[in-house]
Amino acid sequence: MGKQATISNSFTAEGKGLHIGGFSKLTFEPAPIDTGIVFIKEGIKVPALYNYVFDTKRRVVLGNKDKLISTVEHLLSAIYALGISNLFIYVEGDEIPILDGSSVKWCELLYNAGIKIQDAERRSFSLMDSVLIRDGNGLLLLFPSERLEILCAISFPKSFIKWQRFYLDSLDKYFNEIAPARTFGFYYEVEDLIKRGLISGADLENALLVGEEGYVNLPRFFDEPVRHKILDIIGDFSLLGMDLKMRVISIGSGHSLHIKALEIISNKFIEGGREFERS
C-alpha cells in the first residue's frame, strides 16, 4: 500500500466544456490527509464519490444539493493515474473544461504542480471474488488481481468500428498509451446530439469524429476510441475513492454500468457498504 498524495502548488485552468459549451475556470489547491478529491462550487462541497453521481448520460455529472458539475471523468482519470488522493478543486462554471478531449493536458498540469507525498497510507480495495454485471448491451466482468488492469472491447456496427480491443496491464503505461486518447463521436449521431443540447463545445481539435468508412479527422492511435474507453473507465472507477486492485473486463460498458458496478462492489465487499455523509 502506498502513501497518500496531494499537489505541491496551487494552479488554475480554464476552457470550454464539451457538452454545455460554456467556459469554466478551475482552481486546484492542496488538501490535507484523508480529504479525498473534493470539488467545491459556490461554497458547496461535491466529493468525487459514486454516491454523488447525478447523471450518467453521455458523461458523468456529480452533484450535491443544487450544485452540479458535468463531465468529470477525464480529469478524475488523470488524478487517479497520477496517484493523487487529496485535492480541492474550486469550480467556476458548470462543466469541466474539455481541453484537447483527452486527459493528457490534465496530467501535464497536475504533474507540473508537483506531487507531494503525505504521511498516511492510501486506502485500498482488493476484489476478493468475481463479479458479473450486465446492462442492456453492456457487460462488465471483474476479477481479483494484484493491481488495476483493464481489458476493453467495443463494437459500433453503424460505423467502421466493427470491433476494437485494448488491454492496459499497468497504470505505468497510462501516460503514453491511454492519456492521449480523445473522446469520440459518430457522424450519424451529431444532429441528434445537438438537438438534445449536447456536444455544444465539440470540434475536430478536441474530439475524434467517426464516419461509416473511417475517421473524419486524424486519429492519434488507430484504436483511439477503445483506448479512450479505458480512460473513462479509470475515471469512473476512481469514484470508489480508493486504490483499486482488480481486473476489469469491459464489453460495451458505459458510465451507468460503471457506477452500478461501484454500488455492487461497495454493498457486497466493503463492510456495511460505504455510506458517505453529504455536507
ChimeraX commands (.cxc) that place a marker at each C-alpha (Angstrom):
marker #1 position 0.00,0.00,0.00 radius 0.5
marker #1 position 1.39,3.39,-0.98 radius 0.5
marker #1 position 1.24,6.78,0.64 radius 0.5
marker #1 position -1.44,9.40,0.13 radius 0.5
marker #1 position -0.53,12.37,-2.04 radius 0.5
marker #1 position -1.68,15.86,-2.96 radius 0.5
marker #1 position -0.22,18.60,-5.17 radius 0.5
marker #1 position 2.61,20.88,-4.04 radius 0.5
marker #1 position 1.38,24.10,-5.62 radius 0.5
marker #1 position -1.98,25.63,-6.46 radius 0.5
marker #1 position -2.84,26.39,-10.09 radius 0.5
marker #1 position -5.77,27.37,-12.29 radius 0.5
marker #1 position -7.05,26.05,-15.61 radius 0.5
marker #1 position -9.89,27.21,-17.80 radius 0.5
marker #1 position -11.59,26.35,-21.05 radius 0.5
marker #1 position -14.86,25.42,-22.68 radius 0.5
marker #1 position -16.91,22.38,-21.82 radius 0.5
marker #1 position -17.68,19.58,-24.27 radius 0.5
marker #1 position -21.44,19.34,-23.87 radius 0.5
marker #1 position -22.66,22.59,-22.33 radius 0.5
marker #1 position -20.06,24.58,-24.22 radius 0.5
marker #1 position -19.63,27.47,-21.77 radius 0.5
marker #1 position -16.29,28.47,-20.27 radius 0.5
marker #1 position -15.31,27.26,-16.81 radius 0.5
marker #1 position -12.41,28.04,-14.52 radius 0.5
marker #1 position -10.93,25.53,-12.09 radius 0.5
marker #1 position -8.61,26.31,-9.19 radius 0.5
marker #1 position -6.66,23.37,-7.78 radius 0.5
marker #1 position -5.38,23.51,-4.21 radius 0.5
marker #1 position -3.53,21.03,-1.98 radius 0.5
marker #1 position -5.68,19.18,0.53 radius 0.5
marker #1 position -4.78,17.50,3.84 radius 0.5
marker #1 position -4.64,13.80,4.58 radius 0.5
marker #1 position -7.92,11.84,4.22 radius 0.5
marker #1 position -9.69,14.64,2.37 radius 0.5
marker #1 position -10.19,12.76,-0.88 radius 0.5
marker #1 position -10.91,14.50,-4.16 radius 0.5
marker #1 position -13.41,17.28,-3.50 radius 0.5
marker #1 position -14.96,19.71,-5.96 radius 0.5
marker #1 position -16.24,22.96,-4.45 radius 0.5
marker #1 position -18.83,25.03,-6.30 radius 0.5
marker #1 position -20.22,28.22,-4.80 radius 0.5
marker #1 position -19.20,27.06,-1.33 radius 0.5
marker #1 position -20.82,23.61,-1.63 radius 0.5
marker #1 position -18.57,20.56,-1.46 radius 0.5
marker #1 position -19.14,17.87,-4.08 radius 0.5
marker #1 position -16.94,14.85,-3.26 radius 0.5
marker #1 position -15.73,12.74,-6.18 radius 0.5
marker #1 position -17.57,9.66,-4.95 radius 0.5
marker #1 position -20.03,7.41,-6.74 radius 0.5
marker #1 position -22.98,8.26,-4.50 radius 0.5
marker #1 position -22.74,11.89,-5.59 radius 0.5
marker #1 position -23.36,10.92,-9.23 radius 0.5
marker #1 position -26.35,12.83,-10.57 radius 0.5
marker #1 position -26.38,11.74,-14.22 radius 0.5
marker #1 position -24.53,9.30,-16.49 radius 0.5
marker #1 position -25.97,10.09,-19.92 radius 0.5
marker #1 position -23.00,10.59,-22.28 radius 0.5
marker #1 position -20.88,11.88,-19.37 radius 0.5
marker #1 position -20.67,11.76,-15.57 radius 0.5
marker #1 position -22.32,14.59,-13.66 radius 0.5
marker #1 position -21.65,14.97,-9.93 radius 0.5
marker #1 position -23.97,16.94,-7.69 radius 0.5
marker #1 position -24.72,17.99,-4.14 radius 0.5
marker #1 position -27.80,20.00,-3.23 radius 0.5
marker #1 position -28.40,22.15,-6.32 radius 0.5
marker #1 position -24.76,22.34,-7.43 radius 0.5
marker #1 position -23.91,20.19,-10.45 radius 0.5
marker #1 position -20.53,19.63,-12.09 radius 0.5
marker #1 position -20.57,17.97,-15.51 radius 0.5
marker #1 position -18.10,15.80,-17.42 radius 0.5
marker #1 position -15.69,14.99,-14.60 radius 0.5
marker #1 position -14.39,11.66,-15.91 radius 0.5
marker #1 position -11.31,12.80,-17.90 radius 0.5
marker #1 position -9.95,14.91,-15.06 radius 0.5
marker #1 position -10.62,12.19,-12.49 radius 0.5
marker #1 position -8.86,9.66,-14.70 radius 0.5
marker #1 position -5.72,11.80,-14.72 radius 0.5
marker #1 position -5.89,12.39,-10.96 radius 0.5
marker #1 position -6.16,8.66,-10.27 radius 0.5
marker #1 position -3.37,7.72,-12.68 radius 0.5
marker #1 position -1.03,10.22,-11.01 radius 0.5
marker #1 position -1.74,8.74,-7.58 radius 0.5
marker #1 position -3.25,11.94,-6.16 radius 0.5
marker #1 position -5.59,11.12,-3.29 radius 0.5
marker #1 position -6.33,14.52,-1.72 radius 0.5
marker #1 position -7.27,17.63,-3.70 radius 0.5
marker #1 position -9.58,20.64,-3.57 radius 0.5
marker #1 position -10.94,21.74,-6.96 radius 0.5
marker #1 position -12.85,25.03,-6.95 radius 0.5
marker #1 position -15.22,25.21,-9.92 radius 0.5
marker #1 position -16.50,28.38,-11.56 radius 0.5
marker #1 position -18.89,27.20,-14.25 radius 0.5
marker #1 position -21.00,24.14,-14.98 radius 0.5
marker #1 position -18.64,21.75,-16.72 radius 0.5
marker #1 position -15.03,20.61,-16.51 radius 0.5
marker #1 position -13.08,22.07,-19.47 radius 0.5
marker #1 position -12.63,19.53,-22.24 radius 0.5
marker #1 position -9.16,20.89,-23.20 radius 0.5
marker #1 position -7.97,18.62,-26.03 radius 0.5
marker #1 position -10.56,15.90,-25.38 radius 0.5
marker #1 position -8.15,13.52,-23.66 radius 0.5
marker #1 position -6.59,13.51,-20.19 radius 0.5
marker #1 position -3.03,14.26,-21.27 radius 0.5
marker #1 position -3.20,18.01,-20.60 radius 0.5
marker #1 position -4.69,17.38,-17.15 radius 0.5
marker #1 position -1.80,15.00,-16.46 radius 0.5
marker #1 position 0.70,17.66,-17.50 radius 0.5
marker #1 position -0.91,20.41,-15.40 radius 0.5
marker #1 position -1.16,18.24,-12.29 radius 0.5
marker #1 position 2.35,16.84,-12.69 radius 0.5
marker #1 position 3.81,20.31,-13.16 radius 0.5
marker #1 position 2.11,21.42,-9.93 radius 0.5
marker #1 position 4.24,18.85,-8.12 radius 0.5
marker #1 position 3.14,15.64,-6.43 radius 0.5
marker #1 position 3.54,15.87,-2.65 radius 0.5
marker #1 position 3.67,12.58,-0.74 radius 0.5
marker #1 position 1.81,12.69,2.58 radius 0.5
marker #1 position 2.47,10.79,5.80 radius 0.5
marker #1 position -0.53,8.47,5.67 radius 0.5
marker #1 position -1.36,5.21,3.92 radius 0.5
marker #1 position -3.67,5.22,0.93 radius 0.5
marker #1 position -7.00,3.45,1.24 radius 0.5
marker #1 position -7.02,0.39,-0.97 radius 0.5
marker #1 position -9.63,-2.08,-2.16 radius 0.5
marker #1 position -8.71,-5.58,-3.34 radius 0.5
marker #1 position -11.50,-7.50,-5.03 radius 0.5
marker #1 position -11.73,-10.96,-3.46 radius 0.5
marker #1 position -14.32,-12.61,-5.72 radius 0.5
marker #1 position -15.54,-12.35,-9.29 radius 0.5
marker #1 position -18.45,-10.10,-10.26 radius 0.5
marker #1 position -20.57,-10.05,-13.43 radius 0.5
marker #1 position -22.77,-7.07,-14.24 radius 0.5
marker #1 position -24.99,-6.59,-17.30 radius 0.5
marker #1 position -26.92,-3.59,-18.53 radius 0.5
marker #1 position -28.55,-3.61,-21.96 radius 0.5
marker #1 position -25.77,-4.45,-24.40 radius 0.5
marker #1 position -23.01,-3.72,-21.89 radius 0.5
marker #1 position -21.11,-6.27,-19.83 radius 0.5
marker #1 position -18.58,-5.93,-17.02 radius 0.5
marker #1 position -16.57,-8.80,-15.59 radius 0.5
marker #1 position -14.48,-8.08,-12.51 radius 0.5
marker #1 position -11.85,-10.47,-11.17 radius 0.5
marker #1 position -9.29,-10.40,-8.35 radius 0.5
marker #1 position -5.86,-9.04,-9.27 radius 0.5
marker #1 position -2.79,-7.63,-7.56 radius 0.5
marker #1 position -3.18,-4.36,-9.49 radius 0.5
marker #1 position -5.69,-2.48,-11.61 radius 0.5
marker #1 position -5.73,-3.91,-15.12 radius 0.5
marker #1 position -8.35,-3.32,-17.79 radius 0.5
marker #1 position -9.31,-5.21,-20.92 radius 0.5
marker #1 position -11.84,-3.30,-23.01 radius 0.5
marker #1 position -13.69,-4.24,-26.19 radius 0.5
marker #1 position -16.08,-2.06,-28.20 radius 0.5
marker #1 position -18.23,-2.55,-31.29 radius 0.5
marker #1 position -20.24,0.05,-33.21 radius 0.5
marker #1 position -21.77,-1.69,-36.26 radius 0.5
marker #1 position -23.20,1.53,-37.76 radius 0.5
marker #1 position -19.64,2.86,-38.12 radius 0.5
marker #1 position -16.46,1.29,-39.45 radius 0.5
marker #1 position -15.56,0.26,-35.88 radius 0.5
marker #1 position -16.84,-3.30,-36.00 radius 0.5
marker #1 position -14.50,-4.38,-33.20 radius 0.5
marker #1 position -11.68,-2.83,-31.20 radius 0.5
marker #1 position -9.96,-4.15,-28.10 radius 0.5
marker #1 position -7.15,-2.95,-25.87 radius 0.5
marker #1 position -5.51,-4.30,-22.74 radius 0.5
marker #1 position -3.92,-1.99,-20.17 radius 0.5
marker #1 position -1.91,-4.23,-17.89 radius 0.5
marker #1 position -0.41,-1.48,-15.73 radius 0.5
marker #1 position -1.04,2.16,-14.90 radius 0.5
marker #1 position 2.65,2.72,-15.66 radius 0.5
marker #1 position 1.60,2.69,-19.33 radius 0.5
marker #1 position -1.29,5.11,-18.86 radius 0.5
marker #1 position 0.53,8.30,-19.85 radius 0.5
marker #1 position 1.75,7.02,-23.21 radius 0.5
marker #1 position -0.99,4.59,-24.19 radius 0.5
marker #1 position -4.22,5.96,-22.66 radius 0.5
marker #1 position -3.96,9.63,-21.67 radius 0.5
marker #1 position -3.63,11.00,-25.25 radius 0.5
marker #1 position -6.80,9.22,-26.47 radius 0.5
marker #1 position -9.56,11.75,-27.14 radius 0.5
marker #1 position -13.28,11.48,-26.67 radius 0.5
marker #1 position -15.04,10.37,-29.84 radius 0.5
marker #1 position -18.40,10.59,-31.53 radius 0.5
marker #1 position -20.16,9.31,-34.61 radius 0.5
marker #1 position -21.10,11.30,-37.67 radius 0.5
marker #1 position -24.60,9.78,-37.73 radius 0.5
marker #1 position -25.23,10.98,-34.15 radius 0.5
marker #1 position -24.16,14.60,-34.49 radius 0.5
marker #1 position -27.52,16.11,-35.46 radius 0.5
marker #1 position -29.41,14.27,-32.72 radius 0.5
marker #1 position -26.88,15.19,-30.02 radius 0.5
marker #1 position -27.06,18.86,-30.97 radius 0.5
marker #1 position -30.87,18.74,-30.76 radius 0.5
marker #1 position -30.52,17.27,-27.25 radius 0.5
marker #1 position -28.31,20.17,-26.17 radius 0.5
marker #1 position -25.11,18.15,-26.09 radius 0.5
marker #1 position -21.65,18.49,-27.73 radius 0.5
marker #1 position -22.00,22.29,-27.87 radius 0.5
marker #1 position -18.26,22.64,-27.29 radius 0.5
marker #1 position -17.08,19.80,-29.53 radius 0.5
marker #1 position -14.82,20.38,-32.52 radius 0.5
marker #1 position -12.29,18.43,-34.55 radius 0.5
marker #1 position -9.48,19.51,-32.20 radius 0.5
marker #1 position -11.00,18.08,-29.01 radius 0.5
marker #1 position -12.87,15.06,-30.37 radius 0.5
marker #1 position -12.35,12.26,-32.87 radius 0.5
marker #1 position -15.21,12.02,-35.36 radius 0.5
marker #1 position -16.02,8.53,-36.61 radius 0.5
marker #1 position -17.66,8.02,-40.00 radius 0.5
marker #1 position -19.06,4.98,-41.79 radius 0.5
marker #1 position -15.82,4.23,-43.61 radius 0.5
marker #1 position -13.14,5.76,-41.42 radius 0.5
marker #1 position -12.14,8.62,-39.15 radius 0.5
marker #1 position -13.12,12.10,-40.34 radius 0.5
marker #1 position -10.13,13.72,-38.63 radius 0.5
marker #1 position -6.69,12.31,-37.95 radius 0.5
marker #1 position -6.56,9.81,-35.05 radius 0.5
marker #1 position -3.72,9.71,-32.53 radius 0.5
marker #1 position -3.92,5.90,-32.48 radius 0.5
marker #1 position -5.61,3.57,-34.96 radius 0.5
marker #1 position -7.63,2.26,-31.99 radius 0.5
marker #1 position -8.08,5.60,-30.22 radius 0.5
marker #1 position -11.77,5.03,-29.29 radius 0.5
marker #1 position -11.19,1.87,-27.26 radius 0.5
marker #1 position -8.22,3.48,-25.53 radius 0.5
marker #1 position -10.45,6.42,-24.60 radius 0.5
marker #1 position -13.00,3.99,-23.18 radius 0.5
marker #1 position -10.31,2.75,-20.80 radius 0.5
marker #1 position -9.56,6.36,-19.86 radius 0.5
marker #1 position -13.25,6.76,-18.97 radius 0.5
marker #1 position -13.36,3.50,-17.02 radius 0.5
marker #1 position -10.47,4.64,-14.83 radius 0.5
marker #1 position -12.15,7.99,-14.18 radius 0.5
marker #1 position -15.47,6.35,-13.35 radius 0.5
marker #1 position -14.00,3.64,-11.12 radius 0.5
marker #1 position -11.97,6.26,-9.22 radius 0.5
marker #1 position -15.31,7.32,-7.73 radius 0.5
marker #1 position -14.99,4.45,-5.25 radius 0.5
marker #1 position -12.48,6.72,-3.51 radius 0.5
marker #1 position -9.78,4.08,-3.08 radius 0.5
marker #1 position -6.87,2.47,-4.88 radius 0.5
marker #1 position -8.23,-0.47,-6.83 radius 0.5
marker #1 position -6.79,-3.94,-7.23 radius 0.5
marker #1 position -8.89,-5.86,-9.74 radius 0.5
marker #1 position -9.05,-6.97,-13.34 radius 0.5
marker #1 position -11.81,-5.21,-15.28 radius 0.5
marker #1 position -13.12,-6.73,-18.50 radius 0.5
marker #1 position -15.44,-4.32,-20.27 radius 0.5
marker #1 position -17.51,-5.24,-23.32 radius 0.5
marker #1 position -19.54,-2.28,-24.50 radius 0.5
marker #1 position -19.97,-0.86,-20.99 radius 0.5
marker #1 position -20.76,2.79,-20.30 radius 0.5
marker #1 position -20.87,5.27,-17.46 radius 0.5
marker #1 position -24.13,3.99,-15.95 radius 0.5
marker #1 position -22.88,0.41,-15.77 radius 0.5
marker #1 position -19.58,1.53,-14.23 radius 0.5
marker #1 position -21.40,3.37,-11.44 radius 0.5
marker #1 position -23.68,0.38,-10.91 radius 0.5
marker #1 position -20.56,-1.76,-10.51 radius 0.5
marker #1 position -19.23,0.54,-7.79 radius 0.5
marker #1 position -22.52,0.30,-5.92 radius 0.5
marker #1 position -22.40,-3.50,-6.08 radius 0.5
marker #1 position -18.75,-3.62,-5.00 radius 0.5
marker #1 position -19.45,-1.35,-2.06 radius 0.5
marker #1 position -22.52,-3.24,-0.88 radius 0.5
marker #1 position -21.10,-6.72,-1.40 radius 0.5
marker #1 position -17.44,-6.46,-0.46 radius 0.5
marker #1 position -16.91,-3.40,1.70 radius 0.5
marker #1 position -18.11,-4.00,5.24 radius 0.5
marker #1 position -21.55,-2.47,5.69 radius 0.5
marker #1 position -21.28,-0.75,2.30 radius 0.5
marker #1 position -19.85,2.76,2.16 radius 0.5
marker #1 position -22.10,5.46,3.50 radius 0.5
marker #1 position -20.85,8.98,2.88 radius 0.5
marker #1 position -22.46,11.90,4.65 radius 0.5
marker #1 position -23.48,14.78,2.43 radius 0.5
marker #1 position -22.37,18.16,3.71 radius 0.5
marker link #1:1,2 radius 0.2
marker link #1:2,3 radius 0.2
marker link #1:3,4 radius 0.2
marker link #1:4,5 radius 0.2
marker link #1:5,6 radius 0.2
marker link #1:6,7 radius 0.2
marker link #1:7,8 radius 0.2
marker link #1:8,9 radius 0.2
marker link #1:9,10 radius 0.2
marker link #1:10,11 radius 0.2
marker link #1:11,12 radius 0.2
marker link #1:12,13 radius 0.2
marker link #1:13,14 radius 0.2
marker link #1:14,15 radius 0.2
marker link #1:15,16 radius 0.2
marker link #1:16,17 radius 0.2
marker link #1:17,18 radius 0.2
marker link #1:18,19 radius 0.2
marker link #1:19,20 radius 0.2
marker link #1:20,21 radius 0.2
marker link #1:21,22 radius 0.2
marker link #1:22,23 radius 0.2
marker link #1:23,24 radius 0.2
marker link #1:24,25 radius 0.2
marker link #1:25,26 radius 0.2
marker link #1:26,27 radius 0.2
marker link #1:27,28 radius 0.2
marker link #1:28,29 radius 0.2
marker link #1:29,30 radius 0.2
marker link #1:30,31 radius 0.2
marker link #1:31,32 radius 0.2
marker link #1:32,33 radius 0.2
marker link #1:33,34 radius 0.2
marker link #1:34,35 radius 0.2
marker link #1:35,36 radius 0.2
marker link #1:36,37 radius 0.2
marker link #1:37,38 radius 0.2
marker link #1:38,39 radius 0.2
marker link #1:39,40 radius 0.2
marker link #1:40,41 radius 0.2
marker link #1:41,42 radius 0.2
marker link #1:42,43 radius 0.2
marker link #1:43,44 radius 0.2
marker link #1:44,45 radius 0.2
marker link #1:45,46 radius 0.2
marker link #1:46,47 radius 0.2
marker link #1:47,48 radius 0.2
marker link #1:48,49 radius 0.2
marker link #1:49,50 radius 0.2
marker link #1:50,51 radius 0.2
marker link #1:51,52 radius 0.2
marker link #1:52,53 radius 0.2
marker link #1:53,54 radius 0.2
marker link #1:54,55 radius 0.2
marker link #1:55,56 radius 0.2
marker link #1:56,57 radius 0.2
marker link #1:57,58 radius 0.2
marker link #1:58,59 radius 0.2
marker link #1:59,60 radius 0.2
marker link #1:60,61 radius 0.2
marker link #1:61,62 radius 0.2
marker link #1:62,63 radius 0.2
marker link #1:63,64 radius 0.2
marker link #1:64,65 radius 0.2
marker link #1:65,66 radius 0.2
marker link #1:66,67 radius 0.2
marker link #1:67,68 radius 0.2
marker link #1:68,69 radius 0.2
marker link #1:69,70 radius 0.2
marker link #1:70,71 radius 0.2
marker link #1:71,72 radius 0.2
marker link #1:72,73 radius 0.2
marker link #1:73,74 radius 0.2
marker link #1:74,75 radius 0.2
marker link #1:75,76 radius 0.2
marker link #1:76,77 radius 0.2
marker link #1:77,78 radius 0.2
marker link #1:78,79 radius 0.2
marker link #1:79,80 radius 0.2
marker link #1:80,81 radius 0.2
marker link #1:81,82 radius 0.2
marker link #1:82,83 radius 0.2
marker link #1:83,84 radius 0.2
marker link #1:84,85 radius 0.2
marker link #1:85,86 radius 0.2
marker link #1:86,87 radius 0.2
marker link #1:87,88 radius 0.2
marker link #1:88,89 radius 0.2
marker link #1:89,90 radius 0.2
marker link #1:90,91 radius 0.2
marker link #1:91,92 radius 0.2
marker link #1:92,93 radius 0.2
marker link #1:93,94 radius 0.2
marker link #1:94,95 radius 0.2
marker link #1:95,96 radius 0.2
marker link #1:96,97 radius 0.2
marker link #1:97,98 radius 0.2
marker link #1:98,99 radius 0.2
marker link #1:99,100 radius 0.2
marker link #1:100,101 radius 0.2
marker link #1:101,102 radius 0.2
marker link #1:102,103 radius 0.2
marker link #1:103,104 radius 0.2
marker link #1:104,105 radius 0.2
marker link #1:105,106 radius 0.2
marker link #1:106,107 radius 0.2
marker link #1:107,108 radius 0.2
marker link #1:108,109 radius 0.2
marker link #1:109,110 radius 0.2
marker link #1:110,111 radius 0.2
marker link #1:111,112 radius 0.2
marker link #1:112,113 radius 0.2
marker link #1:113,114 radius 0.2
marker link #1:114,115 radius 0.2
marker link #1:115,116 radius 0.2
marker link #1:116,117 radius 0.2
marker link #1:117,118 radius 0.2
marker link #1:118,119 radius 0.2
marker link #1:119,120 radius 0.2
marker link #1:120,121 radius 0.2
marker link #1:121,122 radius 0.2
marker link #1:122,123 radius 0.2
marker link #1:123,124 radius 0.2
marker link #1:124,125 radius 0.2
marker link #1:125,126 radius 0.2
marker link #1:126,127 radius 0.2
marker link #1:127,128 radius 0.2
marker link #1:128,129 radius 0.2
marker link #1:129,130 radius 0.2
marker link #1:130,131 radius 0.2
marker link #1:131,132 radius 0.2
marker link #1:132,133 radius 0.2
marker link #1:133,134 radius 0.2
marker link #1:134,135 radius 0.2
marker link #1:135,136 radius 0.2
marker link #1:136,137 radius 0.2
marker link #1:137,138 radius 0.2
marker link #1:138,139 radius 0.2
marker link #1:139,140 radius 0.2
marker link #1:140,141 radius 0.2
marker link #1:141,142 radius 0.2
marker link #1:142,143 radius 0.2
marker link #1:143,144 radius 0.2
marker link #1:144,145 radius 0.2
marker link #1:145,146 radius 0.2
marker link #1:146,147 radius 0.2
marker link #1:147,148 radius 0.2
marker link #1:148,149 radius 0.2
marker link #1:149,150 radius 0.2
marker link #1:150,151 radius 0.2
marker link #1:151,152 radius 0.2
marker link #1:152,153 radius 0.2
marker link #1:153,154 radius 0.2
marker link #1:154,155 radius 0.2
marker link #1:155,156 radius 0.2
marker link #1:156,157 radius 0.2
marker link #1:157,158 radius 0.2
marker link #1:158,159 radius 0.2
marker link #1:159,160 radius 0.2
marker link #1:160,161 radius 0.2
marker link #1:161,162 radius 0.2
marker link #1:162,163 radius 0.2
marker link #1:163,164 radius 0.2
marker link #1:164,165 radius 0.2
marker link #1:165,166 radius 0.2
marker link #1:166,167 radius 0.2
marker link #1:167,168 radius 0.2
marker link #1:168,169 radius 0.2
marker link #1:169,170 radius 0.2
marker link #1:170,171 radius 0.2
marker link #1:171,172 radius 0.2
marker link #1:172,173 radius 0.2
marker link #1:173,174 radius 0.2
marker link #1:174,175 radius 0.2
marker link #1:175,176 radius 0.2
marker link #1:176,177 radius 0.2
marker link #1:177,178 radius 0.2
marker link #1:178,179 radius 0.2
marker link #1:179,180 radius 0.2
marker link #1:180,181 radius 0.2
marker link #1:181,182 radius 0.2
marker link #1:182,183 radius 0.2
marker link #1:183,184 radius 0.2
marker link #1:184,185 radius 0.2
marker link #1:185,186 radius 0.2
marker link #1:186,187 radius 0.2
marker link #1:187,188 radius 0.2
marker link #1:188,189 radius 0.2
marker link #1:189,190 radius 0.2
marker link #1:190,191 radius 0.2
marker link #1:191,192 radius 0.2
marker link #1:192,193 radius 0.2
marker link #1:193,194 radius 0.2
marker link #1:194,195 radius 0.2
marker link #1:195,196 radius 0.2
marker link #1:196,197 radius 0.2
marker link #1:197,198 radius 0.2
marker link #1:198,199 radius 0.2
marker link #1:199,200 radius 0.2
marker link #1:200,201 radius 0.2
marker link #1:201,202 radius 0.2
marker link #1:202,203 radius 0.2
marker link #1:203,204 radius 0.2
marker link #1:204,205 radius 0.2
marker link #1:205,206 radius 0.2
marker link #1:206,207 radius 0.2
marker link #1:207,208 radius 0.2
marker link #1:208,209 radius 0.2
marker link #1:209,210 radius 0.2
marker link #1:210,211 radius 0.2
marker link #1:211,212 radius 0.2
marker link #1:212,213 radius 0.2
marker link #1:213,214 radius 0.2
marker link #1:214,215 radius 0.2
marker link #1:215,216 radius 0.2
marker link #1:216,217 radius 0.2
marker link #1:217,218 radius 0.2
marker link #1:218,219 radius 0.2
marker link #1:219,220 radius 0.2
marker link #1:220,221 radius 0.2
marker link #1:221,222 radius 0.2
marker link #1:222,223 radius 0.2
marker link #1:223,224 radius 0.2
marker link #1:224,225 radius 0.2
marker link #1:225,226 radius 0.2
marker link #1:226,227 radius 0.2
marker link #1:227,228 radius 0.2
marker link #1:228,229 radius 0.2
marker link #1:229,230 radius 0.2
marker link #1:230,231 radius 0.2
marker link #1:231,232 radius 0.2
marker link #1:232,233 radius 0.2
marker link #1:233,234 radius 0.2
marker link #1:234,235 radius 0.2
marker link #1:235,236 radius 0.2
marker link #1:236,237 radius 0.2
marker link #1:237,238 radius 0.2
marker link #1:238,239 radius 0.2
marker link #1:239,240 radius 0.2
marker link #1:240,241 radius 0.2
marker link #1:241,242 radius 0.2
marker link #1:242,243 radius 0.2
marker link #1:243,244 radius 0.2
marker link #1:244,245 radius 0.2
marker link #1:245,246 radius 0.2
marker link #1:246,247 radius 0.2
marker link #1:247,248 radius 0.2
marker link #1:248,249 radius 0.2
marker link #1:249,250 radius 0.2
marker link #1:250,251 radius 0.2
marker link #1:251,252 radius 0.2
marker link #1:252,253 radius 0.2
marker link #1:253,254 radius 0.2
marker link #1:254,255 radius 0.2
marker link #1:255,256 radius 0.2
marker link #1:256,257 radius 0.2
marker link #1:257,258 radius 0.2
marker link #1:258,259 radius 0.2
marker link #1:259,260 radius 0.2
marker link #1:260,261 radius 0.2
marker link #1:261,262 radius 0.2
marker link #1:262,263 radius 0.2
marker link #1:263,264 radius 0.2
marker link #1:264,265 radius 0.2
marker link #1:265,266 radius 0.2
marker link #1:266,267 radius 0.2
marker link #1:267,268 radius 0.2
marker link #1:268,269 radius 0.2
marker link #1:269,270 radius 0.2
marker link #1:270,271 radius 0.2
marker link #1:271,272 radius 0.2
marker link #1:272,273 radius 0.2
marker link #1:273,274 radius 0.2
marker link #1:274,275 radius 0.2
marker link #1:275,276 radius 0.2
marker link #1:276,277 radius 0.2
marker link #1:277,278 radius 0.2
marker link #1:278,279 radius 0.2
view
